[in-house]
């Protein structure tokens, strides 16, 4: 039914335009704001799920770490806190500095157990003068770790040199 009155026709068109204007500037921004809030909530939910998964993984790894530590303690009951390889290398390095000798290589062998003790065999090559090599060997005997010198080979670098190449085979008792 067409509207014949121009006044009513313009009022209806104006009210329709006003409705679309209100929709455009009031309802659409609110709905986009709601959409963005919903997206933020979804992102927050996924972040919380990831955090929960990482917490669960952390707890699992912590329990696994505790069980591995217990297993290691049962394997080596007297294992000292300073009984790792880095402390041995640090000790050998400090002894070489004190005795004025130069370590050229440290080659660890496979560690083994001997009467509930952990033994780490080492081959240490160093360069020093004869007096310094003697000092290094005596420092090894009085070190804070139990170190057994299995063999000590001194070779001159060349016939006229006073510098020696020293090859030492050691056994370090890690848990003493």
C-alpha positions in Angstrom: 0.0 0.0 0.0 1.8 3.1 -1.2 1.8 6.2 1.0 0.3 9.1 -0.9 1.0 11.8 1.7 4.4 13.4 1.2 4.7 14.4 4.8 4.2 10.8 6.1 6.4 9.5 3.4 9.3 11.8 4.3 8.8 11.0 8.1 9.0 7.3 7.4 12.1 7.7 5.2 13.6 10.0 7.8 12.9 7.5 10.7 14.3 4.7 8.5 17.5 6.8 7.9 17.6 7.6 11.6 17.3 3.9 12.5 20.2 3.0 10.1 22.2 5.9 11.5 21.7 4.7 15.0 22.6 1.2 13.9 25.7 2.4 12.2 27.1 4.6 15.0 25.7 2.9 18.1 24.9 -0.8 17.7 27.7 -1.8 15.3 30.5 -0.4 17.5 29.0 -2.1 20.5 28.8 -5.4 18.7 32.4 -5.0 17.4 33.4 -4.3 21.0 31.6 -7.4 22.1 33.3 -9.4 19.3 36.7 -8.1 20.3 36.0 -8.9 24.0 34.9 -12.4 23.0 38.1 -12.8 21.0 40.2 -11.6 23.9 38.4 -14.1 26.2 39.1 -16.9 23.8 42.8 -15.9 23.6 42.9 -15.8 27.4 41.3 -19.2 27.6 43.8 -20.7 25.2 46.7 -19.0 27.1 45.4 -20.4 30.4 45.2 -23.9 28.9 48.7 -23.6 27.6 49.9 -22.5 31.1 48.0 -25.3 32.7 49.6 -27.8 30.2 53.1 -26.3 30.9 52.5 -26.5 34.6 51.5 -30.2 34.3 54.6 -30.8 32.2 56.8 -29.0 34.7 55.4 -31.1 37.6 56.0 -34.3 35.6 59.5 -33.3 34.8 60.1 -32.3 38.4 58.9 -35.7 39.6 61.1 -37.4 37.0 64.0 -35.3 38.1 63.5 -36.3 41.7 63.2 -40.0 40.8 66.4 -39.8 38.7 68.2 -38.1 41.6 67.1 -40.8 44.0 68.2 -43.4 41.5 71.6 -41.7 41.2 71.9 -41.5 45.0 71.2 -45.2 45.3 73.8 -46.0 42.7 76.5 -43.8 44.3 75.5 -43.3 48.0 78.6 -41.4 49.0 78.7 -39.1 46.0 80.0 -35.8 47.3 78.6 -32.4 46.1 82.0 -31.4 44.7 82.5 -34.8 43.1 81.8 -34.0 39.5 84.2 -33.8 36.6 84.3 -30.0 36.5 85.6 -29.8 40.1 88.3 -32.3 39.1 89.3 -30.3 36.0 89.3 -27.1 38.1 91.5 -28.7 40.7 94.0 -29.9 38.1 94.0 -26.5 36.4 94.7 -24.7 39.7 97.5 -27.2 40.6 99.1 -26.6 37.2 99.0 -22.8 37.7 100.5 -23.2 41.2 103.3 -25.4 39.8 103.9 -23.2 36.7 103.1 -25.9 34.2 100.8 -25.9 31.2 98.2 -28.6 30.7 97.9 -29.5 27.0 95.1 -32.1 27.3 92.9 -34.0 29.8 91.4 -37.2 28.4 88.9 -38.8 30.8 88.4 -42.6 30.6 85.3 -44.5 31.5 84.4 -44.2 35.2 83.9 -47.4 37.1 83.0 -48.6 40.6 85.6 -50.1 42.9 84.3 -51.2 46.4 81.5 -48.7 46.4 83.8 -45.9 45.2 83.5 -44.1 41.9 86.9 -44.1 40.1 87.5 -41.7 37.2 90.6 -42.5 35.2 92.3 -39.6 33.5 95.2 -39.0 31.1 96.8 -35.6 31.6 99.4 -34.3 29.2 101.3 -31.2 30.2 104.5 -29.2 29.5 106.8 -28.0 32.2 110.4 -27.9 33.4 111.6 -30.8 35.6 111.3 -28.8 38.9 107.7 -27.8 38.0 106.8 -31.3 37.0 108.1 -32.6 40.4 106.0 -29.8 42.1 102.9 -30.8 40.1 103.3 -34.4 41.1 103.8 -33.5 44.8 100.8 -31.2 44.7 98.7 -34.0 43.2 99.7 -36.2 46.2 98.5 -33.5 48.7 95.4 -32.4 46.8 92.0 -32.1 48.5 90.8 -35.1 46.4 92.1 -38.6 46.5 94.2 -38.9 43.3 96.2 -42.0 42.6 99.1 -41.5 40.2 99.3 -44.7 38.1 102.1 -43.6 35.8 104.2 -40.5 35.2 106.2 -40.3 32.0 108.7 -37.5 31.4 110.0 -36.9 27.9 112.2 -34.0 26.8 110.7 -31.9 24.0 114.0 -32.0 22.2 117.6 -32.8 23.2 118.6 -29.3 24.0 115.4 -28.1 25.6 114.8 -27.9 29.4 111.0 -28.2 28.8 109.5 -31.7 29.3 106.4 -33.3 27.9 104.7 -35.1 30.8 102.1 -37.8 30.4 100.3 -38.7 33.6 97.8 -41.4 34.1 95.6 -40.7 37.2 92.7 -42.3 39.0 90.5 -39.8 40.8 88.2 -41.1 43.5 85.1 -39.0 42.9 83.2 -39.7 46.1 86.1 -39.2 48.6 
